[in-house]
């Protein structure tokens, strides 16, 4: 019964996810991406459809999908391209604060924890500024590579600050994997709860995977490109036991309406990947 149902779903997603894409002029002009290996046939098709969709959208997107159960990882051609991280380093900041508190290097207060919640729940910038300044500023970034962000760097053209970090989808994938596989259990459970219960204004990007996927995420967005065009990023998890992780960094190259464009792109990619996949 399981094999039959998955074959039926495979046919359905062929029609649903690929049908519209293959009729668009942009999609027809681009060569079809190769189906990534290491995933089941249905997810391979979905990944190929998501990549084809992304190619037809404004700008470009770095994308990584990981199956933590099998170890399969798919990265697209832009996964190593440096893009402004926007608010996604707030997740790394919380990781750092929790681990430093464990080590006795700092003592987190009730105010600190409330501001950590605000950073994750609504992506509160004031809370991020306060914690960044209170607990070491650029010292945070010296530890970010330990959590997987080995590509990240500052730019000499901007302040060395959490809001001006260049990073990659590969970095965000490794950070999310660190949270789920290397953080102490109590911290992992805390972060999963926080990322699953974000405010309604954060419910896009990986949230597009749908309620049955029980997604969690950290989003980031800003018009930080030199020409005022928008970056819209999302990193998170989907599926039972947070089995799958997704990182998408969308350099929209769109000024007017760039946030809406990027939000649509990142959400639709997540929908193509996982909506309906879990039943």
LOTIPA-454828 format. One line per 10 residues: number of its first residue (from 1); their letters; for each residue x, y, z of N, C-alpha, C. Coordinates in steps of 0.001 Angstrom, whole numbers. Each point is the difference from the previous one (the first is absolute). Layout:
% residues N
NUM	A	X Y Z X Y Z X Y Z; ...
END
This chain:
% residues 279
1	XXXXXXXXXX	826 -1207 0 -826 1207 0 867 1267 0; 1084 -44 755 862 1179 49 577 299 -1378; 496 -1046 -707 584 229 -1313 -1037 544 -977; -1219 -528 53 -1044 461 -900 -325 1456 270; -130 346 1297 -366 1377 331 1092 975 -425; 1254 -407 114 1077 899 -380 105 128 -1515; -310 -1085 -729 -18 120 -1455 -1116 941 -441; -1157 -99 679 -1107 896 -311 387 1441 282; 652 215 1166 440 1349 355 1022 521 -992; 866 -899 -495 1015 403 -965 -652 537 -1264
11	XXXXXXXXXX	-1051 -704 -464 -709 480 -1170 -684 1325 252; -545 150 1223 -700 1233 336 950 1185 29; 1163 -208 606 929 1123 79 583 323 -1375; 106 -1002 -907 443 289 -1368 -927 1017 -633; -1314 -222 179 -982 904 -588 -26 1329 728; -2 -62 1341 -171 1203 804 1218 903 -55; 1174 -566 276 1196 829 168 700 304 -1307; 39 -967 -911 745 205 -1235 -849 549 -1131; -1291 -317 30 -840 341 -1141 52 1459 -380; -289 884 971 6 1426 -283 1375 519 -339
21	XXXXXXXXXX	1022 -547 662 1353 492 -226 475 -290 -1412; -315 -1177 -515 510 -396 -1300 -653 747 -1149; -1105 698 276 -653 766 -1057 447 1449 -35; 827 414 983 416 1402 17 1168 197 -951; 73 1171 -678 1106 260 -933 1362 -91 678; 106 489 1231 1291 -26 682 423 -1435 256; -953 -821 466 334 -1390 287 399 -743 -1266; -663 285 -1106 324 -686 -1239 1389 371 -487; 430 1232 286 1301 450 -488 1149 -629 773; -249 -376 1273 1067 -538 846 32 -1514 -112
31	XXXXXXXXXX	1185 -607 -23 52 -1460 -2 -539 -553 1305; -682 -1118 -75 -563 -605 1209 1129 -438 926; -80 322 1301 1049 -417 924 9 -1504 171; 1160 -563 271 90 -1424 253 -665 -348 1321; -686 -1124 35 -619 -447 1245 1100 -352 998; -43 588 1206 1043 -286 982 -102 -1430 514; 1125 -615 261 4 -1355 529 -115 -13 1500; -193 -1204 574 -14 -164 1440 -1323 277 662; -1003 465 -738 -1332 248 525 -971 -979 -656; -1175 -175 608 -968 -887 -634 -513 636 -1290
41	XXXXXXXXXX	-577 -800 -916 -389 530 -1318 -937 1195 66; -942 -6 943 -933 1112 106 722 1282 381; 895 -88 971 707 1209 419 1000 450 -1069; 595 -937 -728 870 397 -1109 -765 829 -1016; -1214 -419 -296 -822 747 -946 -340 1375 558; -328 53 1263 -351 1273 628 1201 954 12; 1169 -523 316 1195 853 2 270 550 -1397; -121 -855 -1004 199 467 -1375 -1025 1072 -361; -1246 -173 442 -1042 986 -284 292 1313 718; 468 -78 1243 322 1212 756 1148 761 -658
51	XXXXXXXXXX	1000 -710 -475 1125 644 -670 -453 645 -1307; -839 -695 -750 -505 564 -1249 -815 1264 266; -826 -46 1039 -777 1183 384 935 1159 356; 1021 -274 814 912 1061 445 710 643 -1188; 336 -799 -1008 678 543 -1175 -854 999 -756; -1306 -139 108 -904 897 -704 -405 1226 794; 498 120 1230 -344 1128 853 1033 1130 -125; -353 1200 434 968 1115 -72 1250 -288 819; 1125 487 -486 1257 -173 713 447 -1450 12; 555 -426 1132 434 -1383 135 -128 -422 1450
61	XXXXXXXXXX	9 -1301 226 -142 -535 1351 1037 -1088 239; 678 79 1135 811 -1108 477 -900 -934 795; 105 -1313 -248 -922 -953 603 742 -1249 462; -376 -499 1179 515 -1277 513 -1156 -754 636; -109 -1281 -307 -965 -895 633 773 -1175 572; -274 -364 1238 710 -1088 670 -998 -978 612; 253 -1293 -178 -737 -1065 672 884 -495 1144; -342 334 1212 857 -341 1134 -37 -1493 331; -1005 -696 -517 -85 -1440 261 941 -788 -901; 28 326 -1275 848 -739 -944 1351 667 -226
71	XXXXXXXXXX	98 1277 354 1224 741 -261 64 619 -1385; -1037 -167 -806 -15 581 -1340 -69 1522 82; 772 661 -855 2 1469 -56 -38 423 -1461; -841 964 -312 -14 602 -1332 293 1482 138; 918 494 -825 354 1407 -57 -111 480 -1443; -532 1181 -196 -42 499 -1369 1243 835 -289; 78 557 -1187 1215 673 -449 316 1253 800; -995 593 669 213 1230 754 124 -248 1509; 111 -1253 408 21 -278 1443 1237 568 682; 1068 224 -745 1233 543 577 187 1483 -327
81	XXXXXXXXXX	-1011 642 -570 89 1410 -346 -261 855 1233; 898 939 289 -169 882 1152 -1154 971 -243; -882 81 986 -1188 844 -43 -149 618 1390; -544 1199 75 -218 597 1312 -930 -875 841; 429 -274 1223 -718 -945 864 -1275 583 582; -101 1329 64 -1151 668 616 -168 -482 1442; -1153 -510 375 -248 -365 1404 295 -1456 334; 454 -781 -966 237 -1408 320 1094 -212 1051; 1025 893 162 968 -203 1071 -591 81 1409; -1224 487 120 -628 13 1329 -100 -1415 564
91	XXXXXXXXXX	-197 -984 -863 -18 -1383 466 1369 -392 537; 1063 361 -706 1354 -296 475 298 729 1303; -516 1206 158 197 733 1247 -617 -738 1177; -1202 -529 -185 -650 -735 1091 791 -1269 327; 459 -711 -1025 848 -1172 226 1206 388 853; 659 1073 -379 1206 450 704 -300 361 1452; -1067 729 216 -345 409 1363 -306 -1198 889; -724 -958 -518 -337 -1187 793 1249 -793 364; 902 -164 -948 1211 -776 270 949 743 940; 89 1302 -135 849 767 917 -568 -14 1411
101	XXXXXXXXXX	-1308 19 105 -622 -109 1316 300 -1371 625; -79 -1050 -793 341 -1339 485 1431 -59 527; 906 663 -721 1420 -48 351 350 905 1178; -960 814 443 261 913 1099 684 1285 -408; 140 213 -1305 647 1227 -473 -901 1215 172; -1316 -221 -32 -976 1058 250 -1116 -601 853; -857 860 525 -1182 -446 733 -1213 705 -591; -793 -741 -722 -1157 586 -656 -1063 374 1025; -544 1195 -158 -1042 502 893 -1378 -239 -621; -1037 280 761 -1358 -100 -535 -186 965 -1173
111	XXXXXXXXXX	601 1182 102 -83 957 -1109 686 -560 -1238; 1179 -579 168 704 -604 -1138 -873 -1034 -682; -600 -861 794 -804 -1090 -575 -1248 544 -685; -565 1061 548 -1149 626 -663 426 596 -1343; 1186 582 -48 482 569 -1263 379 -1091 -1002; 521 -1132 474 256 -1135 -885 -1299 -489 -619; -1038 -97 822 -1312 -401 -520 -486 989 -1052; 154 1296 273 -462 1016 -953 748 -102 -1320; 1311 -294 48 779 -150 -1238 -529 -1141 -847; -357 -1107 664 -451 -1173 -744 -1471 100 -383
121	XXXXXXXXXX	-815 612 863 -1446 6 -212 -431 1019 -1048; 552 1196 87 -405 1058 -934 1187 609 -737; 1193 -578 161 1223 533 -606 258 1433 460; -181 239 1291 100 1337 586 1430 534 -93; 174 1102 -726 1336 580 -180 523 664 1262; -875 670 747 443 659 1229 553 -1016 987; -653 -1149 97 490 -1054 882 1363 -494 -465; 167 -150 -1309 1291 -450 -539 1094 1021 274; -299 1285 -210 990 1046 288 434 -65 1465; -977 -130 902 303 1 1433 892 -1172 379
131	XXXXXXXXXX	-324 -1184 -482 789 -1185 343 1377 47 -644; 72 467 -1239 1280 117 -694 941 925 777; -507 1142 422 828 970 714 321 -461 1427; -927 -672 626 180 -415 1397 995 -1145 124; 61 -862 -1010 771 -1235 147 1125 -169 -1016; 607 1103 -424 1265 -155 -702 70 483 -1415; -1101 455 -589 58 548 -1349 627 -968 -992; 1062 453 -673 615 -834 -1035 600 -1289 559; 164 -66 1323 449 -1259 603 -934 -1156 -305; -1292 292 -162 -940 -1045 -420 496 -675 -1268
141	XXXXXXXXXX	361 830 -978 317 -509 -1328 1246 -863 -13; 886 188 964 1189 -863 48 -373 -1435 321; -1168 -198 598 -443 -1354 352 -1001 -576 -995; -585 827 -847 -990 -501 -958 524 -1136 -878; 1274 29 -447 487 -1133 -797 -64 -1336 750; 83 40 1326 -104 -1236 779 -1382 -623 -110; -984 803 -381 -1374 -492 -152 -332 -276 -1468; 1022 -11 -846 -191 -351 -1401 117 1140 -980; 56 1239 483 14 1146 -912 1440 334 -407; 608 -912 -724 1414 134 -356 226 914 -1209
151	XXXXXXXXXX	-1039 314 -753 135 905 -1143 -189 1461 391; -606 246 1148 -432 1353 346 1172 973 128; -287 1236 -284 1014 1044 131 -682 1363 90; 732 964 510 -451 1381 -15 507 681 -1266; -557 1159 -276 461 827 -1107 643 1264 568; 1117 416 -583 650 1232 448 -842 1232 -305; -1008 -157 -852 -836 1133 -383 -1127 269 988; -169 -897 975 -1130 118 928 467 -283 1421; -766 424 999 355 -306 1388 81 -1510 221; 902 -412 863 108 -1412 344 -1029 -287 1091
161	XXXXXXXXXX	-1137 -485 -452 -1199 -28 832 -858 -1171 -451; -870 -532 870 -816 -1160 -376 -822 261 -1266; -367 1256 -234 -835 316 -1152 763 169 -1297; 1333 -73 41 799 179 -1217 977 -1163 -148; -540 -1199 -59 812 -1203 -172 -313 -614 -1366; 1033 -291 -756 -157 -773 -1237 118 -1473 335; -907 -798 -536 45 -1436 261 -596 -736 -1189; -112 -1309 102 -481 -834 -1103 -1104 -940 469; -721 -546 -961 -989 -1022 347 680 -1209 629; 1221 -306 -430 736 -1098 642 222 278 1482
171	XXXXXXXXXX	351 1247 334 174 374 1401 -1281 -208 793; -1124 470 -550 -1262 -120 721 -403 -1462 158; 273 -806 -1012 -251 -1447 112 822 -603 1136; 1279 350 60 846 -556 1064 -422 505 1376; -415 1257 85 -476 536 1271 -1242 -752 470; -949 -221 -914 -1219 -710 376 317 -1427 425; 925 -634 -688 407 -1363 359 672 -12 1372; 809 1014 291 637 105 1310 -1063 81 1103; -1004 829 -210 -1070 137 992 -662 -1343 277; -293 -753 -1055 -769 -1227 141 830 -1206 420
181	XXXXXXXXXX	1297 40 -249 807 -1196 243 1096 171 1043; 356 1238 335 1122 175 907 -327 798 1259; -1085 731 -6 -371 729 1205 -462 -973 1090; 256 300 1280 -564 -821 1072 -1514 -120 -154; -527 -1121 409 -1406 -305 -275 -940 1108 457; 209 531 1210 -928 1014 514 18 1245 -873; 1161 351 -529 83 1170 -874 -612 -296 -1363; 255 -1193 -505 -593 -378 -1283 -1529 53 90; -549 -547 1071 -1453 -8 145 -546 1418 138; 722 837 717 -407 1408 135 -12 690 -1362
191	XXXXXXXXXX	1061 -178 -774 92 666 -1298 -1050 -521 -974; -237 -1301 11 -1041 -564 -866 -1365 588 364; -295 101 1297 -1277 596 419 -111 1444 -470; 1061 755 207 -35 1404 -404 -186 143 -1504; 709 -809 -766 -58 125 -1451 -1312 -507 -567; -685 -863 732 -1314 -500 -432 -1141 931 382; 263 972 849 -1085 827 537 240 1478 -283; 604 295 -1146 284 1393 -335 -1299 769 -216; 103 1317 148 -1137 871 -202 -528 -124 -1432; -1261 348 -171 -629 -139 -1315 746 787 -1072
201	XXXXXXXXXX	656 1113 379 711 775 -1022 1292 -663 -452; 372 -1110 631 1166 -781 -408 -390 -1293 -723; -1273 -219 -201 -461 -1289 -512 -4 -30 -1524; 1193 -5 -539 234 -127 -1441 1341 -693 -159; 528 -76 -1218 1251 -742 -187 -218 -1474 266; 807 -598 860 -127 -1432 300 -1390 -333 528; -709 987 536 -1370 -231 470 -887 -525 -1117; 359 306 -1241 -782 -479 -1135 -44 -1509 -123; 837 -716 739 -38 -1471 -20 -1347 -536 457; -777 802 727 -1347 -391 388 -79 -584 1393
211	XXXXXXXXXX	-1190 39 619 -146 -404 1401 369 -1444 283; -231 -898 -961 344 -1404 246 1507 -217 66; 756 923 -535 1459 -80 69 531 507 1336; -863 652 796 386 593 1284 1305 791 -139; 10 994 -884 1252 720 -255 380 938 1131; 1272 325 42 520 1053 850 1021 773 -804; 240 1273 355 849 811 -865 582 1206 709; 994 559 -646 474 1363 263 136 680 -1351; -692 1108 -147 24 762 -1239 868 1246 137; 373 568 -1136 718 1269 -15 -281 719 -1304
221	XXXXXXXXXX	-91 1322 59 -306 755 -1212 470 1445 157; 461 584 -1071 435 1399 22 337 448 -1418; -49 1309 -191 393 582 -1295 1460 438 86; 878 -926 319 1398 310 287 912 24 -1217; -467 -414 -1153 849 118 -1178 297 1472 -293; 1127 245 -643 423 1377 -266 -1026 787 -810; -761 -702 -840 -1003 684 -819 -1364 67 673; -80 -430 1266 -1271 34 721 -891 -1189 -265; 497 -989 -722 -809 -1202 -232 67 -928 1209; -910 -958 41 -285 -748 1219 644 -1383 34
231	XXXXXXXXXX	407 -370 1217 387 -1368 342 -1113 -556 880; -444 -1216 -283 -1044 -632 814 429 -1446 232; 257 -340 1262 623 -1275 359 -864 -781 973; 117 -1312 -37 -725 -853 937 807 -1263 250; 35 -430 1258 660 -1253 358 -861 -676 1058; -119 -1323 -104 -823 -701 972 -45 -1486 -260; -1057 -621 503 -135 -1453 -63 -1448 -371 -290; -188 -1241 -440 -1335 -509 -306 -1 -1510 173; -1164 -523 355 -164 -1450 61 113 -574 1397; -402 -1255 155 76 -669 1301 1432 -1 525
241	XXXXXXXXXX	159 346 1282 1329 26 574 925 1012 -630; -586 1042 -638 801 1020 -670 960 -657 -993; -514 -983 -729 858 -816 -862 682 804 -1088; -720 927 -617 548 744 -1139 321 1437 400; 1117 497 -467 325 1408 179 46 681 -1362; -329 1275 14 -63 793 -1232 647 1356 266; 839 436 -899 554 1352 37 -162 622 -1378; -604 1174 -40 -173 730 -1262 398 1450 227; 946 466 -778 394 1410 25 -314 594 -1365; -963 909 -35 -488 550 -1261 472 1443 -174
251	XXXXXXXXXX	958 194 -903 410 1333 -408 -938 398 -1126; -1057 737 336 -1079 237 -965 417 902 -1143; 952 920 252 389 1026 -975 -1208 846 -418; -969 96 907 -1211 795 -216 -37 1096 1059; -242 1233 -400 -78 1123 937 -1445 186 458; -862 444 -882 -1402 228 341 -726 -1335 126; -551 -259 1179 -686 -1268 220 939 -1174 191; 1265 280 300 977 -1078 130 -272 -944 1152; -479 535 1123 -311 -885 1123 -1111 -962 -373; -1063 519 -604 -1122 -860 -396 450 -1045 -1018
261	XXXXXXXXXX	876 412 -915 521 -941 -997 768 -1125 679; 905 356 916 801 -1011 676 -817 -887 921; -964 588 665 -871 -808 871 -763 -1030 -831; -489 421 -1158 -700 -939 -876 935 -1103 -487; 1211 372 -396 956 -981 -503 356 -1026 1056; 388 462 1183 442 -938 1047 -1147 -884 489; -1192 563 73 -1148 -782 461 -391 -1035 -1037; -32 401 -1263 -397 -932 -1060 1019 -1134 -141; 1279 297 150 1006 -1067 -31 -305 -1033 1087; -315 465 1198 -296 -910 1108 -1286 -773 -240
271	XXXXXXXXX	-986 638 -610 -1240 -697 -356 271 -1118 -995; 761 307 -1036 304 -1010 -1008 737 -1184 626; 918 310 910 782 -1057 632 -850 -902 881; -869 581 826 -554 -806 1095 -1505 54 204; -717 965 -572 -1435 19 259 -642 -1250 -599; -701 -757 824 -614 -1246 -431 908 -1202 25; 1279 192 245 961 -1099 -15 -198 -936 1173; -475 527 1113 -143 -808 1209 -1431 -484 226; -802 4 -1054 -1350 -521 102 -1041 1101 29
END
